């Protein structure tokens, strides 16, 4: 789905994490955001691009309640034999919105120079999705920063530690199945996070 495709479906309300707009966190929103987490460049194509910019304000909720991910300005393309290298001559990826930056990306940003491109994997988008859903549902960012008004570098160090807020204290109401899915997305180890397909299956049909 391109930005043009998103515009064609009509402008629905954005999920606004800062305001903690819980009414938009419907089963369709949760599942739709997961399904659109990775972009297919063309119908029938098997070439996937990691969005690399999953955050609440990049989620468009259409009039029928479907959630779609928009804005692929920082998308990271794969290097596939026989295909154009989508990573050639691109602006180096150095993370997107700080609050939805996965721990492994945060650490890589801290460990490398500003000119070095950081490859992104699907698991990093899963963490960003979990962070977005956490933020939208609770109205709080998932990582308890030591200095909330401090520098981006300080926030990235906190994220890289892999710590998150206690969801039991931040949640607006108990929702065990959803909480389990959220915290699975926010696992500090990328290999232990669910895939987008597994997460879609977990979230589909959930009701508080």
C-alpha positions, -999 to +999 in steps of 0.1 A: +000+000+000+014+034-010+006+067+005-016+073-025-035+041-018-041+053+017-054+086+005-078+069-019-096+051+010-106+084+026-092+101+056-103+084+088-091+095+123-055+088+132-045+068+163-032+096+185-009+080+211-002+112+229-039+116+237-043+079+245-074+075+223-086+041+235-118+042+214-097+035+183-081+004+198-107-019+183-101-055+173-100-043+137-074-017+145-052-042+163-054-067+136-052-043+107-022-025+121-004-059+123-014-070+088-001-038+072+031-037+092+051-048+062+047-033+028+043-053-005+057-031-033+034-044-059+004-068-062+017-104-064+052-094-056+072-116-032+096-088-024+089-074+011+101-041+025+104-034+062+084-002+070+110+009+096+087+037+108+058+020+127+043+045+151+008+056+161+005+086+139+014+065+108-017+044+114-048+055+094-081+042+107-106+042+078-143+048+081-150+010+083-126+006+112-098-009+093-063+002+104-037+008+077+000+016+080+011+046+059+043+066+054+071+045+040+096+073+038+122+053+058+113+019+045+143-005+042+143-028+012+159-062+010+188-073-011+176-102-033+194-120-061+181-109-095+163-079-081+173-042-078+191-035-045+167-012-027+194-003-002+218+012-027+224+050-025+198+055+002+199+079+031+213+059+060+186+046+083+193+058+119+160+049+136+127+067+134+105+080+163+126+075+194+097+060+215+090+032+190+126+023+183+134-013+191+163-020+216+185-036+190+181-005+167+187+018+197+219+000+205+231+001+169+225+038+167+246+043+198+274+021+186+278+034+150+286+067+133+258+089+119+268+080+084+264+043+088+232+026+076+215+003+101+196-026+085+162-033+099+146-067+103+109-075+107+113-082+144+122-045+149+089-035+133+071-059+157+087-042+187+076-008+172+041-021+167+040-034+203+052+000+215+026+018+194-002-003+207+011+000+243+012+038+239-022+041+223-039+018+249-023+033+281-015+068+270+021+062+282+052+055+263+064+019+269+099+027+282+103+044+316+130+069+307+154+080+334+152+115+321+119+120+302+129+154+290+165+144+283+184+139+251+176+114+224+208+096+232+198+091+268+164+078+258+181+054+233+203+041+261+172+034+282+155+016+253+186-005+246+184-018+282+152-036+272+132-023+301+095-014+298+068+000+321+048-024+343+017-029+321-003-039+351+002-003+365-002+015+331-032-003+316-067+013+317-083-020+324-073-057+327-071-074+293-049-105+298-048-118+263-040-084+248-014-077+275+003-110+267+005-101+230+018-067+238+046-079+260+056-106+235+061-078+209+082-059+234+105-088+243+141-074+243+153-104+223+142-100+186+143-138+181+117-143+208+091-118+194+062-131+174+062-127+136+036-104+121+016-135+111+017-150+145+007-116+160-022-112+136-035-146+147-032-137+184-050-104+180-078-114+156-111-116+173-099-103+207-125-086+228-119-069+262 
